[in-house]
C-alpha cells in the first residue's frame, strides 16, 4: 500500500463539476492499494500518516504531526500510484488491486484515520475526480508498506 502525503493549506475534490469535499490545513493523501495488501498495511499507513511529523513547530522545524496541529485529512483513492512505466511508454497497472479488493481497504484506511481523532474527508472511489490543492512547502512524502 502506498500513500503519497502532501502537506496542504487546503485541498478539494470535484466530481462532474460538483464539490465533493474540501479541507483546510492538513494532509492530502493519495492512497494506492496493491494486490495482496491487507488490513495490516492499512493500519500501519493510517498510523504513519496521522503521526507523520511534517508540520513546522515554533522554531520552523518539521516536528509536528497532523494530530498535533489539529489538521484535516483528505483521502483520495489513486490506483495510478502503482503504475509501472519501466518498459514502453504506456504504464502497466497490474500491481494495483482490483476495485473489489481496493475499495474495502481504502474505506478501512479512512476509518482508521478517523479513529485517531482527525477530521477525515474523502474523494469518490472510482470516479474521475478533479483534485485541487495548495501544497504547503511544498512538502510531499511517499509512505509505503508492502504486504508481509
C-alpha positions as CSV (number, residue, x, y, z in Angstrom):
1,X,0.0,0.0,0.0
2,X,1.3,3.5,-0.9
3,X,0.3,6.8,0.5
4,X,1.5,10.0,-1.3
5,X,1.2,12.5,1.5
6,X,1.1,16.2,0.7
7,X,1.1,18.9,3.4
8,X,-1.5,21.4,2.3
9,X,-3.0,24.7,3.2
10,X,-6.2,23.5,1.6
11,X,-7.5,20.9,-0.8
12,X,-10.7,19.9,-2.5
13,X,-12.3,17.3,-4.8
14,X,-14.8,17.9,-7.5
15,X,-16.7,15.2,-9.4
16,X,-18.7,16.1,-12.6
17,X,-18.5,19.8,-11.7
18,X,-19.8,19.3,-8.2
19,X,-17.8,19.8,-5.0
20,X,-17.5,16.5,-3.1
21,X,-15.3,17.6,-0.2
22,X,-12.7,20.1,0.9
23,X,-10.3,20.6,3.8
24,X,-8.3,23.4,5.3
25,X,-4.7,23.0,6.6
26,X,-3.7,19.3,6.8
27,X,-2.8,16.5,4.6
28,X,-3.9,15.4,1.1
29,X,-3.4,11.6,1.0
30,X,-3.4,9.9,-2.4
31,X,-3.8,6.2,-1.5
32,X,-2.9,3.3,-3.7
33,X,-3.7,-0.3,-2.9
34,X,-1.6,-3.2,-4.2
35,X,-2.6,-6.8,-4.9
36,X,-2.0,-8.7,-1.7
37,X,-2.5,-5.8,0.7
38,X,-4.4,-6.4,3.9
39,X,-5.8,-4.5,6.8
40,X,-2.4,-4.7,8.4
41,X,-1.0,-2.4,5.7
42,X,-3.9,0.0,6.0
43,X,-3.5,0.2,9.8
44,X,0.3,0.8,9.5
45,X,-0.2,3.6,7.0
46,X,-3.1,5.2,8.8
47,X,-1.0,5.5,11.9
48,X,2.0,6.7,9.9
49,X,0.1,9.4,8.2
50,X,-1.7,10.7,11.4
51,X,1.7,10.8,13.2
52,X,4.0,11.9,10.4
53,X,5.9,14.9,11.7
54,X,5.9,17.2,8.7
55,X,4.4,20.4,10.1
56,X,6.6,23.2,11.4
57,X,6.9,23.9,15.1
58,X,7.6,27.4,16.6
59,X,11.3,27.1,15.5
60,X,10.4,26.3,11.9
61,X,11.4,22.7,12.1
62,X,9.2,19.9,10.8
63,X,8.4,18.4,14.2
64,X,4.6,18.3,14.5
65,X,2.0,15.9,13.2
66,X,-1.5,16.5,11.8
67,X,-2.8,15.3,15.1
68,X,-0.7,17.9,17.0
69,X,-1.8,20.8,14.8
70,X,-5.5,19.7,14.6
71,X,-5.2,19.3,10.8
72,X,-7.7,17.7,8.5
73,X,-7.2,14.8,6.1
74,X,-8.5,14.5,2.5
75,X,-8.0,10.9,1.3
76,X,-8.3,10.1,-2.4
77,X,-8.1,6.7,-4.0
78,X,-5.3,6.6,-6.6
79,X,-4.6,3.3,-8.3
80,X,-2.1,5.0,-10.6
81,X,0.4,5.1,-7.7
82,X,1.1,1.5,-8.9
83,X,1.7,2.5,-12.5
84,X,4.9,0.8,-13.7
85,X,6.5,2.7,-16.6
86,X,9.8,0.9,-16.8
87,X,9.0,-0.7,-20.1
88,X,7.5,1.0,-23.1
89,X,5.5,4.2,-23.0
90,X,2.2,3.1,-21.5
91,X,2.2,2.4,-17.8
92,X,1.2,-1.0,-16.6
93,X,-1.2,-1.2,-13.6
94,X,-1.0,-4.9,-13.0
95,X,0.3,-4.4,-9.4
96,X,-2.8,-2.2,-8.5
97,X,-5.5,-4.1,-6.7
98,X,-8.9,-4.6,-8.4
99,X,-11.7,-2.3,-7.2
100,X,-13.5,-5.1,-5.3
101,X,-10.3,-5.6,-3.2
102,X,-9.1,-2.0,-3.0
103,X,-12.3,-0.2,-2.1
104,X,-12.8,-2.1,1.2
105,X,-9.2,-1.4,2.2
106,X,-9.5,2.2,1.1
107,X,-12.6,2.6,3.3
108,X,-10.8,0.8,6.2
109,X,-7.9,3.2,5.9
110,X,-10.2,6.2,6.1
111,X,-12.0,4.7,9.1
112,X,-8.7,4.1,10.9
113,X,-7.5,7.6,10.2
114,X,-10.8,8.9,11.7
115,X,-10.3,6.8,14.8
116,X,-7.2,8.8,15.6
117,X,-9.5,11.8,16.2
118,X,-8.6,13.6,12.9
119,X,-11.3,15.1,10.7
120,X,-11.2,12.9,7.5
121,X,-12.9,13.7,4.2
122,X,-12.7,11.6,1.0
123,X,-13.0,11.7,-2.7
124,X,-15.4,9.5,-4.5
125,X,-13.9,6.0,-5.1
126,X,-13.6,5.1,-8.7
127,X,-14.8,8.4,-10.0
128,X,-13.0,10.8,-12.4
129,X,-12.0,13.4,-9.8
130,X,-10.6,16.9,-10.1
131,X,-8.3,17.4,-7.1
132,X,-7.1,20.9,-6.2
133,X,-4.6,21.7,-3.6
134,X,-2.3,24.4,-2.2
135,X,0.8,22.4,-1.4
136,X,2.5,23.9,1.6
137,X,6.3,24.0,1.4
138,X,6.0,22.1,-0.9
139,X,6.2,19.0,1.3
140,X,5.4,15.7,-0.4
141,X,6.3,12.3,1.2
142,X,5.8,8.8,-0.1
143,X,4.9,6.3,2.7
144,X,4.7,2.7,1.8
145,X,4.1,-0.7,3.5
146,X,4.4,-3.8,1.4
147,X,2.3,-6.8,2.3
148,X,4.1,-9.3,4.5
